[in-house]
Amino acid sequence: MATYGQSGGDKGQALLNQIIDAAGRDVVALSYKARIERHAAEVAA
């Protein structure tokens, strides 16, 4: 639930930060950017 933003409380946010740190913040940022770009391309099509 935390990874989808559906658990926005303190515990959910702490868990999300742990997941992001474990994956690497740069990796998560690049993945998120790619996802947003794919979505934008789909909407524009």
Rosetta silent file (secondary structure, phi, psi, omega in degrees, C-alpha in Angstrom):
SEQUENCE: MATYGQSGGDKGQALLNQIIDAAGRDVVALSYKARIERHAAEVAA
SCORE:     score description
SCORE:     0.000 S_00000001
   1 L     0.000  -36.810 -178.556    0.000    0.000    0.000 S_00000001
   2 H   -63.839  -35.289 -177.471    2.866    2.386    0.776 S_00000001
   3 H   -70.664  -20.372  178.660    4.332    2.019   -2.707 S_00000001
   4 H   -99.684    5.267  178.783    1.059    3.179   -4.270 S_00000001
   5 L    76.028   15.232 -177.841    0.673    6.158   -1.946 S_00000001
   6 L   -93.899   -0.816  177.453   -2.362    4.648   -0.242 S_00000001
   7 L  -126.979   75.360 -171.556   -0.737    4.543    3.164 S_00000001
   8 L   -85.616    5.567  178.926    0.218    8.165    3.695 S_00000001
   9 L   -73.039 -178.233 -178.374    0.536    8.059    7.452 S_00000001
  10 H   -58.889  -44.199 -178.950    3.812    8.196    9.335 S_00000001
  11 H   -67.462  -42.152  178.720    4.363    4.425    9.196 S_00000001
  12 H   -64.137  -41.634  178.703    3.529    4.219    5.495 S_00000001
  13 H   -66.043  -39.391  178.003    5.835    7.125    4.679 S_00000001
  14 H   -64.164  -42.358  178.539    8.645    5.572    6.724 S_00000001
  15 H   -64.172  -43.901  178.454    8.198    2.257    4.917 S_00000001
  16 H   -60.174  -42.738  178.536    8.177    3.993    1.530 S_00000001
  17 H   -64.027  -37.513  177.288   11.405    5.806    2.394 S_00000001
  18 H   -64.538  -42.191  179.285   13.025    2.516    3.429 S_00000001
  19 H   -63.907  -45.313  179.983   12.009    0.924    0.130 S_00000001
  20 H   -63.448  -43.677  179.213   13.315    3.882   -1.878 S_00000001
  21 H   -63.064  -39.777 -179.428   16.598    3.924    0.051 S_00000001
  22 H   -66.101  -37.589 -179.903   17.050    0.180   -0.445 S_00000001
  23 H   -77.608  -28.233 -175.255   16.482    0.482   -4.197 S_00000001
  24 L   103.829  120.267 -175.315   18.576    3.634   -4.468 S_00000001
  25 H   -60.308  -35.224  179.277   17.030    7.067   -4.771 S_00000001
  26 H   -67.924  -38.584  178.191   18.640    7.672   -8.172 S_00000001
  27 H   -64.474  -43.719 -179.546   17.230    4.401   -9.549 S_00000001
  28 H   -64.825  -43.144 -179.985   13.754    5.241   -8.265 S_00000001
  29 H   -61.659  -44.863  179.362   13.914    8.766   -9.713 S_00000001
  30 H   -64.860  -41.073  179.040   14.965    7.488  -13.149 S_00000001
  31 H   -64.423  -42.580  179.748   12.282    4.799  -13.116 S_00000001
  32 H   -64.934  -41.913  178.290    9.600    7.276  -12.117 S_00000001
  33 H   -59.991  -45.187  179.274   10.721    9.715  -14.828 S_00000001
  34 H   -62.739  -39.564  179.447   10.513    6.969  -17.461 S_00000001
  35 H   -64.536  -43.674  179.312    7.042    5.996  -16.252 S_00000001
  36 H   -63.983  -41.519  179.175    5.801    9.588  -16.439 S_00000001
  37 H   -64.368  -41.204  177.007    7.255   10.001  -19.941 S_00000001
  38 H   -62.624  -43.514  179.397    5.550    6.779  -21.127 S_00000001
  39 H   -62.668  -44.730  179.634    2.253    7.928  -19.693 S_00000001
  40 H   -60.862  -40.348  178.984    2.575   11.358  -21.323 S_00000001
  41 H   -65.830  -38.572  178.256    3.291    9.718  -24.686 S_00000001
  42 H   -66.321  -40.571 -179.003    0.226    7.472  -24.319 S_00000001
  43 H   -68.287  -37.842 -178.429   -2.014   10.404  -23.447 S_00000001
  44 H   -71.798  -23.360 -176.461   -0.679   12.447  -26.377 S_00000001
  45 L   -76.341    0.000    0.000   -1.300    9.594  -28.850 S_00000001
